[in-house]
Amino acid sequence: MTHISHGVAAWLIVSAVSGCDNRQVFHEPEPGLERMLLQPRGAPYGASSAFPDGRSMRMPVADTVPRERLRAGQVAIETGRDDAGYLHALPLPVTRASLQQGHVEFERVCATCHGVLGDGHSVVAEKMTLRKPPSLHDANIVRMPVGKTFEVVSIGYGLMPGYAAQLEIEQRWAVVSYLDALRLSRAVPVAKLSEAMRAELRRAAP
C-alpha cells in the first residue's frame, strides 16, 4: 500500500478546498460596458506599441478580396454599373432555378413592405404613416435600369435599408430578375395565355 506523507496530504486537502471556492459567483457584475471600454484595445488611426510601425490599423493581407466578390474583374456584377453607367441588362443568366430563388428571397425580404405582388400593399405598409412603400409597378420605378434596382436592393434608398448583409450578390440579382418576371406576369395580354390558363382565369373571375 502506498503511503502519502503528511505534507502531500495537507497540500491535496488545501487544493481541493480552494478549488471549491465559489465566492466569486456571488459578486455583482459591473453594470454597463465599462469593462469592455477600459480594456486594452487599438483605436482606429491611433498609435500602438504592438507593431513595429507604431500603428493600430493594419494593411490587408496581399491579394485579399471581399468575401462576396464573385470573381476578379467583374465589378459590374458587384455594383450594377459599368463604364457607361447603370446596367440595362441582367449580367447573370436567368434560369428557372434563379427565378425560384428570387421568388423566395423577394417574399422573405421585399414583400414585407412592398407586398407579395409588389404593389405596395402589405400589413407593414399600412402601419407606415410617414411614407408608404411605393408600388414596384409604378412607371417611374419600372423605367429604372436593372443596375439601379440592384443598387437600391444593395444599399437602400430613402427609408428603405440596404440588404447586402442579408443577401449575397447572386441572390440580389435573382430578386431583380424575379421582379422583372413579376411585372411581366401582370402585363401579359390574356390572348397570349394558353387555353388552360385562360380557363383558370375564367374560373377565378368574380
BELTAFEN-V223160 format. One line per field, one symbol per residue. ss: DSSP state (h for helix, s for strand, l for the rest). phi: phi as a letter, one per 40 degrees, with the letter a starting at -180 (. if undefined). A space follows every 50 residues. Layout:
ss: ???
phi: ???
This chain:
ss: lllllhhhhhhhhhhhhhhlllhhhhlllllllhhhhhllllllllslll llllslllllllllllllllllllhhhhhlssllsslllllllllhhhhh hhhhhhhhhhhhhhllllllllhhhhhlllllllllllhhhhlllhhhhh hhhhhssllsslllllllhhhhhhhhhhhhhhhhhhhllhhhllhhhhhh hhhhll
phi: .cbbcccccccccccccccccbcccccccccgbdcccccdaccdgccacc bdcgbccbcccdgcbdccccacgbccccbgbbcchccbbccbccbdcccc ccccccccbccdbcgccgcgbaccccccccacccccbcdccccccccccc ccccbgagccccbcccbcdcccccccccccccccccbccdcccccccccc cccccc
